[in-house]
């Protein structure tokens, strides 16, 4: 974790102050995303971008619940990028990285036509955490394995967590 990423983690913990479940969720997604990104050989800049996106991926939930009375993925994707831009101000994150982070946040519930490795890894990391938190059935795990997971590391993690 870079110093910038640590500062962003701290800002995100403050953003979700008091909501332990949400804070633990994004910390777990960050952990999986970081491990998979390293195992899949992402370069340092792409890895940092992925790690920050993993920390911020659900930042749109609070606004979505206020505006739409829902935390549905489509609302998170809609509201998250603007919230992330605000949080990233004064963190030394350049505009190119900020735009990629916001794009990833705006697509982390979009599973069709994933083409970039950072997007694939973020989706897999979020699934690993969501499957556990939702106590997914073996059938659900097999379905996600077949339809979503593509990285060798993510597949190994999924099979280690749920030997289905």
Order of alpha helices (4+ residues) and beta strands (2+ residues): alpha-alpha-alpha-alpha-alpha-alpha-alpha-alpha-alpha
